[in-house]
């Protein structure tokens, strides 16, 4: 086995959390290596979708921004260069904290490579981390396989950002994951261009009742307020003059039902799309919910293979439906079929604290806060034409945000490892799988790893005093305080 030079911090996985972890650690001065199994960075945003949720949910229902740091820096740079839309937060969406900050995923990809190089972090692509090197329960490095063969990369600190927790599990960290019958369906996304947005908007203006309004509401609202919101949303759609005002559309109920009768739509998901901004004001439609496959564990390659096959069958049907039924899509064409399934649910690595549904509902604050979110707990996808469950969700009832504690990033039974991204320690309902949440935990893990290396302590020992971690996060633009 080849042994490489030692690094202060090795980050496993180049998705949104891993990139943020590597940049944050390297900016502080840690000798950092970011390892990614494919040839690109960005994970879901630039590889498997979704630009639809790229930087969504940055503002809570009180209108307060609760996620920034590297997220805001990246959005600002792309916006300045003409590769993003301004924060979309119309009154109707802001009331539910469901805002969008759309970016062009291709230019986001360019930017990630630039920012990694600017930070001083090193990259190793086309390399799969397959295991860890340990002494007892102390991680000493990672084992990688690539075209060079098998290599040992020694590290003082390892950050697990693979998304599915493969490396933390192999290091001995405990995890929770639902069974095959319960797990949320996964999907393959695709993007189309050639849309006549004026024609589509005319249909939206004339048929506002054909679209969902639940995403504009909060689960604890009274029936009266929900009905009032429904009327406001329909008025909003009736008067929309630009597709970017709306942000996304889900529904097209009459078309969906007719197509179902005709065998031209499958019953695994609903109909709708998000947006992808391109140069010169061009906007594309991104279909990230048009295929779903149930009962597939991300820890089983056979399950994932079947998901890839079935979702592509569904997407082929979905695209034919789109061209035939949706006004303005008659001349649409596919510009991108994401090359890999987008996994919605997998392992959650158990840490020194487990964020719970009750924490979310209470908008709980923690002394070891490293970031915030207001995203609902209990929003599970289902494999039918409703796409997303509309019951059993909770969110901060004061219209504010909840804290993400540092202890969620510290895996049990393992030393010299941090976890970031969607598999940080939560219960099922509070799963922090969305891109903005991944970036928040990634940035925090990167700085925490640097501090542990500098002070010759473990991440668990850092729990005793997180003040400097919090100070450095704020210096890098993160939002830790000041929201409801």
N, C-alpha and C positions, 0 to 999 in steps of 0.2 A: 504494500500500500504506500502510495506517495504521501509524504507529509509536507505541507506548505508552511510558510511563515505564520507566526501567531498574530492574531488581531485582538484589539481590545473588545470590539463588539462585532459579532456576526449576526446578521439578520437573515432569517430563512423565509423567503417569499417576497416577491417584488410587486405585490398588489398595492392598493392604496395605503394600507396600514404599514406594510414593510418599507415602502418608499419614504413615508413620513418618519418612521423610526430611524432609518439610515441617515436621512438629511439632518434630523434633530441631533442625533448622536455625533455625527461628523462636524456639525457646526460648533459644537461645544469643544471639539478637539480630540475626540476619540478616533483611534485608528479603526475604521469601520469597513466591513465587507458586506455587500448585499448580494445574496444568491437567489437566482430565479430559474425555474425549470424550463421556461420557454424563452424565446429570443426577444421579448419585449417587456415593458413595465406597465403598470397601471391596473392589472387584474381585471375586474369586472368592467371598469369604465372603458378601457381601450381594447379589451380582448374578448370577454364573454358577455358584454353588456353589464349594466345599463347606463347609457348617458341620461336616461330618464330620471334616475335618482342620483345623478352625479353629485351635485351639491344641494340637494333638496333639504328642506327642514332646517334652515339655518336661523330662523326667527320663530320664537315661541308665540302663542296666541296673544300675549300682551304686547307683541311687536318688538320684543327685545331680541337682539342677536345673541345666541347662546353657543355658537360654534364659529370659531375664526382661526387664528394661528396660521398654519400652513394652508388651510383651506382658503382663507381670505386672501392670502398672498398669491396663491395660484390663480384664483378667480380674478383678482385685480390685474395680474400680469396678462392673462388671456383677454380680458375685457379691453385693456389698453391697446392690445395688438389686433383687436377686431375678431377674436375667436371665442367670444362668449356673449351672452345676453346679460343685461343688468339684472339684479335681483328682482324676480317677479313676485310681488306680494300685494295683489289687489285685496281690497277690504274683505271680500267674500272668502278668500283663501286664508288670509292672515288670521281670521277669527278662529280657524282650526289649526293654526301653525303649520299649514301645508303649503309652503312656498317653494319656488324653484329658482335655481341659479345655474342656468344651462350653460354648458361649455361644448366646444367642438372636441370630441374624443381624440381625433387624430392630432390636433395641435396640443392637446393635453399630453399626449404621448411624447411629442417633441420636447415639451416643457419639462417633463420628468427627467429625461436624460440630461437636459441642461442643468437642472437644479442638483442632480446627483453629482455631476462633475464640478459644479460651483462649490458644493459643500466639501469636496475632498474625499468623499466616500468612494470606494472601489466597487466595481461590478464584476460578477461572475454569472454569465447567462448560460443557457442550455445545460444546466446542471441541476440534478435532483438530489436534495438532501434526503438520505435514506436512514440515518441513525445519528445518535450522539455518542461521543466518547465520555465516559464517566469514571469517577473514582468514588465508590459508594453512591451517595445520592447527589454528588456534586458534578455538574456538567463541565467538561473540560474542552469541548469542541464539538464539531459536527463531522460526519462522514458523508462524502459527496460522491456521486457517480456521474461521469460524463464521458465524452469521447477520449479523454486522457486516461480513463480507467477509474479506479477507486482511489480517493484521496482523503486524508485526514486534515482538517483545517482546525488547528488549535485556537481557542478563544477564551478570553477571560469572562465574557458574558455573551449569552445567546438569547436572541429575541425570536420567538416563534410566531411567524406571521403567515403560515401556509394556508390559513383559512379553515382547514379541516382538523387541525391539531395533531397531525400524524407524528410530528417530532416530539411534541410535549408528551404524547402518550408513550412513545418509545423511551422517553427519558424517565417514565414512571409516574407521571402526573395522573391523578384520577380525573374522570370525565363523566358527564351525563349526556345521553342522547336518547331520543325516543325510538320506538321500534319501527319496523318497516310499515306496519299498518297505520301508524300515526303520523309519520313524517310528512312535512309539507311537500307538495310537488315541485319538481325542478323544471327549468325551461330553457329553450334556446331562442335567442332574440334575433331580430333582423330589422334592417333599416331600408326605407324606400325614398326615392326622389321622384320628381315629375308630377308633383301634386298641384292642382289648381286650387290654391287656398281661398281665392275669392268665391269660387263655386261652393266649396265646402262650408265656408262661413255663411253663405246665403242659406244653406240648409240648416245650419246650427241656429241662425237667427229665427228661422221660421218654425223650427221644431225643438225648442229647448227642453221639452218634456221627454225627449228621446235619450237623455244623458243622465248619468248618475250624479247625485248630489251628496252622497254619504261622506265622501272625502272632505267635504266642506264643513262637516259637523264634528262635534266631540261627543264621546260616549255618555258623559254624565249630563248632557243637556236634557231639558224637559221636552216633551212631545211638542209643546207649543213653540219652543224655540227652534226645534228641528224643522217644523212646518214653516216658520217664518224664514228660516235660512233657505229652505227649498224654494220659496217664492223669490227670494233675493237672487239666488243662483240662476233661476230661470230668467229673471229680468236681466241679469248680467249677460247670460248667453244670448238673449234676444237682441242685445245692443252691442255685442262685441264687434269690433271693426278690424282686429288684428289677431291672428291665431296665437301670437306670443302673449297676448293678454290672458288667454285662457290657461295656458301651460300644458294641459293634457285633456284628453276626452276619453271617457269610458261610457259605453252604452250602445247606441245605434240599435235599440231594442227591436224595432219592427223589421229591420233588415236581418238581424240575427235570427229572429224567430222564423221568418220566411225561409231563410237559407237552411235552418235546421230541418224544416219540413221537406225541403228539396234535396236534402243530403249534401248540401254545399257548405256546411259549417259543422265542425265537430263539437261535442258537448263537454270538452275538457277545460274550456276557459271562455271568458267573455270577449267582447270586441272593444278595442281602444288602442290608443297610442300616446307616446310622449313625443317630445321635440328634440331635434338635434340642429343647432345653428351651424351654418357654414359661411364661407367668405361671401362678401357682397350682399348680405341680407338674405341669402338663401336659407330656407328652413326645410329640414327633412322630417319625416315621420318615423319614429322608432317604436317597433312593436315588441314589447318585452313581456307581454302577457298572452300572446296568441297561441302558445303551445305550453302544455303542462303534462307531466307524466308522474303518476303517483307511485307509492310503495317502492321507492328506490333509495337505498342507503348510499351515501357518498363514500362509505368505507368498503363498498363492494364494487369492483371494477365491472363485473357482469351487469349489475344494476345500472351503472352509469352508461355502459354501452347501449343497453336497451333504451335508455332515456334519449340518448343522442339520435337513435334510429327513429323512435316514435315521434319525437318533437319535430324532426324534419318532415315527416309525413304530414303532421298537423300544420306546419308552417306553409307547406306547399298548398294545402287546401285553403289556409287563411289568406294567402296572397291572391289566389284566384277569386276568393270571395271579395276581397278588398277592391280589386279592379272591376268586378261586375256590379257590386252593390253600392259602394260608398261614393257619393257625389264628389267630384274633383279628383278621384283616383283612377279615372279611366286610362290615363297614359302613364301611370306610375310604373316604376321599375325598381328592382332590388339593387341596392348599392353595396349592401354588406349583410352577409349571413354569418353571425358570430361563430367562430370555429370550435367553440366549446360550450358545454352545458353550463348554465348559471345555477349554482347550487344554493338553494334557499335555506336549508337547515342541515346541521351536522352536529359534531361534537361541541360541547361547552366544557372547557377545561376548568376544573374546580380550583378556586383560589382561596386566599385567606378571608375573603368576604364574597358572598353570593348576592348580587343585586336581585331584588325581588319585585314582584308585581305590586306589593304594598308600598315599596319604596317609590315606585313610579307614581302611583296614585297619590301619595302624600307629598310629592315633589320634594323628597327628602334631601337634606343637605348633610354633607360629611366633612369632618375635619381634614381628611386626606383627599379632598377633591382634586382631580386632575383634568376634569372636563365636565361638560354638561350635555344634556339632551332633553327634548320634550316629546320624543316619539312615543306613540302609544304602546302599551304592553298588551299582548294578547291578539295582535293583528296577524292571524294565520291564513295563508293561502289555502284554498281548497280546489279540488279538481272538478269543477263544474262551471256553468255559465255565469255564476255570480263572481267567480275568480277569487274574491276575498271575503272572508267571514265578516259580517257586520254586527256581530254580537260579542259580548264578553270582553270587550276592550276597555282599558282604563288609561287615563292620562292625568297629569297634575291638575287637580280640580281648581286651583287658584289661577289657572291660565299661565302658569310659569314653567319652570324647568326643574329637573332633578339632577343631582350630582352623580358623577361616576367616580367611585373611590379608587385610589391607587391599589388597594388590596385585591381588587378584582383582577389585577394584572400579574399577581404573584402566585404561581401554581403551588399547590400543596405537594409535599413529599419530594420536592426537587429544589436544589440550590443553584445559583448562578444562571437562572433562566427567568425571562419575563415573557408574558403572552400578550399579544395585541391583536386587534381585529375582531372578527365576528365570534371567535370562540372564547372570549374572556368570560369570567365567572359570573353567570346569571342563572336564574331559573328560566324555564322555557318561554314564558310569556314575555320576559324582559330582554330577550335575545337582542344583543346590540349588533345586528348584522348589516346595518345600512352604511353606505360609503362614508357619510360624514362622521358617523360614530367610529368607524374603523380608523379614520384619519386622526381623530382626537386621541384615541388610545395609542395609536402608533407613535405620534409625536411625544406623548408622555413617556412611553416605554423607552424611546431613544435617549431622552435626557436622563431618565432614571438609570439606564445602563451605564451611561457616562459617569454619573456620580458614584455608582458602585465601584467602577474600575478605579476612578481617581482616589477614592477613600478606602479602597481595599475592604469593602463590606459586601454583604449579599443583599439582594433585593428585599429579603425579609427583614434584615437589619435596618434597611432604609425606612421601613414602616414607622420606626420609632421617632423619626423627625423628617417630615417631608417638606419643610418650609422652603429649603433652597430649591427643591424640585419645583414647587409651585411658583417661586420667584422667577426661575428661569423660563418656565412655561409662559408666564405673563410677559416676560421680556420678549419671547418669540411670538407674542400676539394672541395667545390662548385666552379664552374667557373662563374665569373660575368663579367670579363673584359678580354681584350687582344685578342679578335678575330675580324676579319673583320665584 
